[in-house]
Amino acid sequence: MNEKRRAGGHVARRRFGQNFLADAHIVAHIVAAIRPRAGETMVEIGPGLGALTVPLLERLGRLHVVEIDRDLIARLRERHGSARLTIHEGDALEFDFGALASEGAPLRVVGNLPYNISTPLLFHLAGFAAHLRDLTFMLQKEVVMRMVAAPGTPEYGRLSVMLQYRFRMERLFDVPPGAFRPAPRVTSSVVRMVPLSAAACGAGDEALLGRIVAAAFSQRRKTLRNTLRDFLAEADFAALGLDPGLRAERLSVADFVAIANHCGQRSGGARTSSSSTTGA
């Protein structure tokens, strides 16, 4: 089993979701999509065996990386030293990306994200959107399709809404399983995310927006009348011009922002008991 998961002399660890990019053509394609320029501040999440790290260093001159695997960290230090490559040892889910952006220009973030933490990591990064210039990631294709999905499609859901609220999304190209060692059982895709301006986002209370979106998609087969019963009464739907018989997947990001701002005008962002007459 270890031989099947060995790559470049390193045994890929399932608990870290390790699948290492090993196709030079794909590497070149990704680097061309990133378009790194000397002097930019960039951080690579999960550098692994350095497939992207090496060409990025050649073009940037300096690079930050976040890596949790101590064996891989030792290999990176042995190969690159610390003069040009700054290694941040730890979990990307807990890393303060805003601290790097404070060095000057907005931060660029890239990486081949581990499948097992990709969704929570994307939500974590969304919290630093104001500090970021762009993000270019390779993820499981199924996740990318959810990220870029349009309303009314089966893939459209909470991830779609919350990321499209903060970022302009662009799916670039697919990467076959054979480009990795060991080969995963799924196809991957490369996606670019560019933060939207604060004015373009528009929600007065983003935490409330998150709660509303989570509630709306908590039971996809139920209508908004049921999933948002703690937030909206029939009169609220009428005021918003929304059909309470719709399901969450039919609403645009702008619709969810409008709901959140409408609710935010009331104390606590949820319906009071006195208004709770027809929401069942």
C-alpha positions, 0 to 999 in steps of 0.5 A, a space after each residue: 500500500 505504501 508503494 502505491 502512495 509513494 511519490 518522490 521518495 515520500 509516502 503520501 499521507 491520507 490524513 493530510 489528503 496528499 496527492 502530489 502534482 507530477 505532470 510538468 505540462 500541467 504545472 506549466 499550465 497552472 503557472 501560466 494561469 497564475 502569472 507570477 511577477 517578481 516582487 509580488 507577495 504570494 503564499 502557496 498552501 500545501 507545497 508538497 514536493 515542490 512541483 509549483 514551488 520551484 517555478 514560482 520561486 524562479 519567477 517571484 524571487 521570494 515565496 511563502 508556503 504553509 505546510 503541515 507535514 514535517 517531513 515535507 518541511 524538512 525536504 523543502 528546507 534542505 532544497 531551498 533554505 530560508 533566504 528565498 522560501 519562508 516556510 510557515 509550519 502549521 495548519 492552513 485552517 488556522 493560519 493568519 493570511 492577513 498577517 502576510 498581506 500587511 507587508 505591503 501589496 495585497 496577497 496572492 494565494 495559490 495551491 493544490 488544496 487537499 480534498 479533505 479540507 478544501 471547503 472549510 479552507 475556502 470559508 477560512 480564506 473568505 474571511 481574509 478577502 479584503 487582504 487578498 488580490 486573487 486566489 488560484 487553486 486546484 481542487 476536486 472538480 466536483 467542489 469547483 463546480 459547486 463554487 461556480 454554479 449558477 442559481 437553478 442548477 443542482 450544484 448551486 448551494 451554500 458554498 456557491 452563494 457564500 463564495 460568489 458573495 465575496 469573489 468573482 469566480 472563474 473555472 479555468 481548466 480540468 486536470 486528470 487523475 493521472 497528473 498526480 502521484 498517487 493518482 486520486 479517483 477524481 478529476 480536479 479543476 483549477 479555479 481563479 477567485 478575485 475578491 469583490 469590493 466591499 461596496 459590491 458585497 452589500 450585506 450589512 451583517 455578513 454573519 446574519 447572511 451566513 446564517 440565512 444561507 445555511 438555513 435556506 440550504 439545510 433542507 434542499 427539498 423544502 421551500 423557503 417558507 419552511 427553511 426560513 420560517 425563523 427569519 421571514 413571515 409571509 409579509 416579509 416575503 411580500 415586501 421582498 417580492 419573493 415567492 415563499 414556495 420557491 426552494 433556496 436553489 432558485 435565489 440569486 446571491 443578490 436575493 440572499 443579500 436582500 433577505 439579510 438586509 431586510 432581516 437586519 433591520 429588525 432586532 436580532 435579525 430573526 422574526 419576533 414571536 408577534 410576527 410569527 403567524 403564517 411561517 409554517 
